[in-house]
Amino acid sequence: MEKIVNKNDKRIELLVGKFFQSGFNIWTTQQLSETYFIDVKWMGQKARLKIDHVGQYIVNTSDIHDASSRQDCQAMSQILNIIVKQAMSETGMIQFGNRPKFFDDKSAINVETLNM
């Protein structure tokens, strides 16, 4: 899915404005008032992307104890993680490990004692 979206990112941006993708989700700051369909070709097959409004997140930090506020915070955390990972990738940083740490592989140093 990511490759299909990346290949058609300009067409999608014309419809929904600036966006970023995570899995099967496209996140944008624009509220979509209609469903969009984009016909694409992928690996020699015709396919159709459907872009539709499925929800919105409004974060209210004044009451984090109710269930909907916790869900909003989880959604915001997911969105922020996506933004940070994308920014790090676009600046040449490489993600390393399960709990993401980023490093600049062009500024790597050789640690002989650890054979690294």
WODAFEN-V778814 format. One record per pair of residues at least 4 apart in sequence whose ideal C-beta (glycine too) atoms are under 6 Angstrom apart, sorted by the first residue. I is the first residue (numbers start at 1). J is the second residue. D is the distance in Angstrom with one decimal. If there is no record, write none. Layout:
<<I;J;D> <I;J;D>>
//
This chain:
<<1;24;5.7> <4;40;6.0> <4;42;5.4> <5;21;5.1> <8;12;5.7> <8;40;5.7> <11;38;5.8> <15;36;4.8> <16;28;4.9> <16;30;5.7> <17;28;5.6> <17;30;4.3> <19;26;5.1> <19;28;4.2> <20;27;5.4> <20;82;6.0> <20;86;6.0> <21;26;5.3> <22;82;4.7> <32;53;4.0> <35;52;4.5> <36;51;4.3> <37;48;5.5> <37;50;5.7> <38;49;4.4> <39;48;5.5> <40;47;5.2> <42;47;5.2> <57;72;5.5> <57;75;4.5> <59;72;4.8> <59;76;5.0> <60;69;5.9> <63;69;5.5> <64;69;5.0> <88;93;3.9> <88;102;4.5> <93;102;4.0> <93;104;5.8> <94;103;5.8> <94;105;5.1> <95;100;5.1> <95;102;5.8> <96;101;5.1> <96;103;6.0> <97;101;5.3> <111;116;4.7>>
//
